[in-house]
Amino acid sequence: MSSAKAEVPVAQPVPLADLVNYQEGSIVSRVLVGRETGTITLFAFDEEQALSEHTAPFDALVQMLEGEMEISIDRKPLSVKTGSVVLMPGNHPHALRAVTKSKMLLTMIRSS
């Protein structure tokens, strides 16, 4: 059993989308699980908020919980809406922009 600190209550249901709130003109994030092998982070983006193009060394899975985002991977824009998932490959440039207020769950898998 892992001795790492749990960022959400263990062994009980939690309303996922309620764990972060929108803030006007901001991006809010909360790490739900952080381990050496990966992280799960919940984000709330106000409309038109964005993360500029960057790369990460590992694959990351985006799960859209609310709203609509434009996610560009290798400068190819993708429209990602509630209920969709996108796998962003490691070492490929990507950027994110909230078309509407949006909440997403980001799972980073730290393996080669």
Long-range contacts (C-beta under 8 A, 24 or more apart in sequence): 2-35, 4-34, 4-35, 5-34, 6-33, 7-31, 7-32, 7-33, 7-34, 8-32, 8-33, 16-42, 16-65, 16-105, 17-65, 17-66, 17-103, 20-44, 20-103, 22-46, 22-101, 25-49, 27-51, 32-105, 36-110, 37-109, 37-110, 37-111, 38-107, 38-108, 38-109, 38-110, 38-111, 39-106, 39-107, 39-108, 39-110, 40-105, 40-106, 40-107, 40-108, 41-105, 41-106, 41-108, 42-103, 42-104, 42-105, 42-106, 43-102, 43-103, 43-104, 43-105, 43-106, 44-101, 44-102, 44-103, 45-69, 45-96, 45-98, 45-101, 45-102, 45-103, 45-104, 46-98, 46-101, 47-98, 47-99, 47-100, 47-101, 48-97, 48-98, 48-99, 49-97, 49-98, 50-95, 50-96, 50-97, 50-98, 51-95, 51-96, 51-97, 52-95, 53-93, 53-94, 53-95, 54-93, 54-94, 54-95, 55-90, 55-91, 55-92, 55-93, 55-94, 56-88, 56-90, 56-91, 56-94, 56-108, 57-90, 57-91, 58-90, 58-108, 58-109, 58-110, 58-111, 58-112, 59-87, 59-88, 59-89, 59-90, 59-108, 59-109, 60-87, 60-88, 60-90, 60-106, 60-107, 60-108, 60-109, 61-85, 61-86, 61-87, 61-88, 61-106, 61-107, 61-109, 62-86, 62-87, 62-88, 62-96, 62-104, 62-105, 62-106, 63-104, 63-105, 63-106, 63-107, 64-102, 64-103, 64-104, 65-103, 65-104, 65-105, 66-101, 66-102, 66-103, 67-98, 67-99, 67-100, 67-101, 67-102, 67-103, 68-98, 68-99, 68-100, 68-102, 69-96, 69-97, 69-98, 69-99, 69-102, 69-104, 70-96, 70-97, 70-99, 71-95, 71-96, 72-96
